[in-house]
Amino acid sequence: MSGNRPVPPFGLVFPDSDGQPMAENTRQYEAIVTLKGNIEAFAPRTAFVAGDHLIYVDPQNPAARQAPDVYVAFDRPRRHRGSYKVWEENNVFPQVIFEVLGPSNTAAEMRDKRRFYFNQGAEEYYEFDPEAGTWIGFVLNAETGLPDQIKTMDDFASPRLGMRFAFRPLELLVYRPDGSRFLSFQEINDLAEAERQRAEAERQRADDARQQVERQRDENDRLRHLLRAAGIDPDKPVSPP
């Protein structure tokens, strides 16, 4: 961090909560949690990923803030934060922002949020409507310094994260850079359970095969014993007639 980091005036409070709910319904909540968890899993370890987390941009003004549903701040350590204060983060504003629409969000509200993010240094902004399963996105144009809206989000890949967007009605459909689909916690749990059952079935097959070999060996030993009892050497080659 810079040695000239601004210090807020004595007594100025920057709350860790804005008092607003994380989500207005279960569909919005699940989309936020799924985005945050999947992005955190594949993002570089040098990137901090947070959800429903306040970002403060001015040490003199606690009202200059937003709480994106999910954001990614590159080159920032992964550690606990009550809130993200840009002046304490080497003046790094999160580069990638995600918002998931709720029933009460208005177009004007989201436009103001988007303007705030890009004015503060965001490079990418994505907005998901969980009721429709649709995305809109904006990426900063390095030449103009202004955000350009992505013409079509279907199959578009985030320049920073490499994740790829797709469309399916009423569903969050996004892919990691390796091509695997973003999964909910329930889907991850179901896959883990299926893998556990597969491994158990494989172990059972191996046990059954081992027991079959042991039974065959015991039967061979029994037959060899009977042959010896009859005066026949089971190890002696049989002479041709």
C-alpha positions in Angstrom: 0.0 0.0 0.0 1.1 3.5 -0.6 2.7 5.4 2.2 0.5 8.4 1.3 -2.8 6.6 1.8 -5.6 9.0 2.7 -6.9 8.9 6.2 -10.6 9.5 6.9 -11.4 12.3 9.3 -11.6 11.3 12.9 -15.0 9.9 13.8 -16.2 9.3 10.2 -17.9 5.9 10.1 -17.9 3.5 7.1 -20.5 0.8 8.0 -20.0 -2.7 6.8 -23.7 -3.0 5.9 -26.0 -0.8 4.0 -29.0 -2.4 5.7 -30.4 -3.7 2.4 -31.2 -7.4 1.8 -28.9 -9.5 -0.3 -31.7 -10.6 -2.6 -35.4 -10.2 -3.0 -36.2 -13.8 -3.9 -34.6 -17.2 -4.1 -33.8 -17.1 -7.8 -31.9 -13.9 -7.4 -30.1 -15.2 -4.3 -29.1 -18.5 -6.0 -27.7 -16.6 -9.0 -25.6 -14.4 -6.8 -24.2 -17.3 -4.8 -23.5 -19.4 -7.9 -21.7 -16.6 -9.6 -19.6 -15.8 -6.6 -18.7 -19.3 -5.8 -17.8 -20.4 -9.3 -15.8 -17.3 -10.1 -13.8 -17.6 -6.9 -13.0 -21.2 -7.7 -11.3 -20.5 -11.0 -10.1 -16.8 -10.7 -6.4 -16.3 -10.1 -5.4 -16.6 -6.5 -4.2 -13.0 -6.7 -7.8 -11.8 -7.3 -10.2 -11.0 -4.5 -13.8 -12.1 -5.2 -16.7 -10.9 -3.0 -20.5 -10.9 -3.1 -23.0 -8.3 -1.7 -20.1 -6.3 -0.4 -19.8 -2.6 0.1 -17.2 -0.7 -1.9 -16.2 2.7 -0.5 -14.3 5.1 -2.9 -13.8 8.3 -0.9 -12.3 8.5 2.5 -14.0 11.8 3.0 -17.5 10.6 2.0 -19.1 7.4 3.3 -22.1 8.0 1.0 -19.8 7.4 -2.0 -20.4 3.7 -2.2 -22.0 0.8 -3.9 -22.5 -2.9 -3.0 -22.3 -5.0 -6.2 -23.8 -8.4 -6.1 -20.4 -9.9 -7.1 -17.1 -8.2 -7.9 -13.6 -9.2 -8.8 -10.6 -7.1 -7.7 -7.4 -8.3 -9.4 -4.0 -8.0 -7.7 -5.7 -7.8 -4.3 -5.1 -10.4 -1.6 -7.8 -12.9 -0.6 -8.6 -12.1 3.0 -11.5 -11.1 5.2 -12.8 -7.5 4.8 -15.8 -5.9 6.4 -16.0 -3.7 3.4 -13.7 -2.8 0.5 -12.2 0.7 0.9 -10.4 1.6 -2.3 -7.8 3.9 -0.5 -6.8 0.9 1.6 -6.4 -1.4 -1.4 -3.6 0.5 -3.2 -6.3 2.5 -5.0 -7.4 -0.6 -6.9 -11.1 -0.4 -7.8 -12.6 -3.9 -8.7 -12.2 -4.4 -12.4 -15.2 -6.7 -13.0 -18.6 -6.1 -11.6 -21.8 -8.3 -11.7 -25.3 -7.3 -10.8 -28.3 -9.6 -10.6 -31.6 -7.9 -11.1 -34.3 -8.1 -8.5 -38.0 -7.2 -8.9 -37.6 -3.7 -7.5 -34.6 -2.7 -9.6 -35.3 0.0 -12.2 -33.5 0.8 -15.4 -32.5 4.2 -14.1 -31.1 2.7 -10.9 -29.0 0.2 -12.8 -27.8 2.8 -15.2 -26.6 5.0 -12.3 -24.8 2.0 -10.8 -23.1 1.2 -14.0 -22.0 4.8 -14.4 -20.6 4.8 -10.9 -18.6 1.7 -11.5 -17.0 2.8 -14.7 -16.3 6.3 -13.3 -14.4 4.6 -10.5 -12.3 2.3 -12.6 -14.3 -0.8 -13.6 -13.3 -2.4 -16.8 -16.2 -4.8 -17.3 -19.8 -4.7 -16.1 -22.4 -7.6 -16.5 -26.0 -7.6 -15.5 -28.1 -10.7 -15.3 -31.9 -11.0 -15.2 -32.7 -14.3 -13.5 -36.4 -14.1 -14.5 -35.5 -14.1 -18.2 -32.1 -15.8 -18.1 -30.6 -12.9 -20.1 -27.4 -10.9 -19.8 -26.3 -7.5 -20.8 -22.6 -6.5 -20.7 -20.3 -3.5 -21.1 -16.6 -3.4 -21.5 -14.3 -0.4 -21.2 -13.0 0.8 -24.6 -9.3 1.6 -24.1 -9.2 4.1 -26.9 -12.3 6.2 -26.0 -12.2 5.6 -22.2 -15.9 4.9 -22.4 -17.8 1.6 -21.9 -19.1 -0.2 -25.0 -22.1 -2.4 -24.8 -21.6 -5.9 -26.0 -23.8 -6.4 -29.0 -24.6 -10.0 -28.2 -23.8 -11.7 -24.9 -24.4 -15.3 -26.2 -21.0 -16.9 -26.4 -19.2 -13.7 -25.4 -16.1 -14.2 -23.2 -15.0 -11.9 -20.4 -11.6 -10.4 -21.3 -10.5 -10.4 -17.7 -11.9 -13.7 -16.5 -12.3 -15.8 -19.6 -15.8 -17.0 -18.5 -18.3 -17.4 -21.4 -21.9 -16.3 -21.3 -24.8 -18.1 -22.8 -28.6 -17.9 -22.8 -31.2 -20.3 -21.5 -34.7 -19.0 -20.2 -35.0 -18.9 -16.4 -31.5 -20.2 -15.9 -28.0 -18.9 -15.1 -25.9 -20.4 -18.0 -22.2 -19.4 -17.8 -19.1 -21.4 -18.6 -15.7 -21.4 -17.0 -12.6 -20.9 -19.1 -12.1 -24.7 -19.3 -15.6 -25.0 -20.8 -17.3 -26.5 -17.7 -20.7 -25.0 -16.8 -21.2 -23.0 -13.6 -22.9 -25.3 -11.1 -25.0 -24.5 -8.1 -24.1 -25.9 -4.7 -26.8 -28.5 -5.1 -25.5 -29.6 -8.5 -22.0 -29.8 -7.1 -23.3 -31.9 -4.2 -25.2 -34.2 -6.6 -22.1 -34.7 -8.7 -20.1 -35.5 -5.6 -22.7 -38.0 -4.4 -22.8 -39.6 -7.8 -19.0 -39.9 -7.8 -19.1 -41.4 -4.3 -21.6 -44.0 -5.5 -19.6 -44.8 -8.6 -16.4 -45.2 -6.5 -18.3 -47.5 -4.0 -19.7 -49.6 -6.9 -16.2 -49.9 -8.3 -14.8 -50.9 -4.9 -17.6 -53.5 -4.6 -16.8 -54.9 -8.1 -13.1 -55.1 -7.1 -14.1 -56.9 -3.9 -16.4 -59.3 -5.8 -13.6 -60.1 -8.3 -11.1 -60.7 -5.5 -13.5 -63.0 -3.7 -14.1 -64.9 -6.9 -10.3 -65.4 -7.3 -10.0 -66.6 -3.7 -12.9 -69.0 -4.2 -11.4 -70.4 -7.4 -8.0 -70.8 -5.6 -9.6 -72.6 -2.7 -11.4 -74.9 -5.2 -8.2 -75.6 -7.0 -6.5 -76.5 -3.7 -9.3 -78.8 -2.8 -9.1 -80.6 -6.1 -5.3 -80.9 -5.8 -5.7 -82.4 -2.4 -8.2 -85.0 -3.7 -5.8 -85.9 -6.5 -3.0 -86.5 -4.1 -5.2 -88.6 -1.9 -5.9 -90.7 -4.9 -2.2 -91.1 -5.6 -2.1 -88.7 -8.5 0.5 -86.0 -8.6 -1.4 -82.9 -9.8 1.9 -81.2 -10.7 3.1 -84.0 -13.0 2.6 -83.4 -16.7 0.0 -85.7 -18.2 1.7 -88.1 -20.7 0.0 -88.3 -24.1 -1.9 -91.5 -24.8 
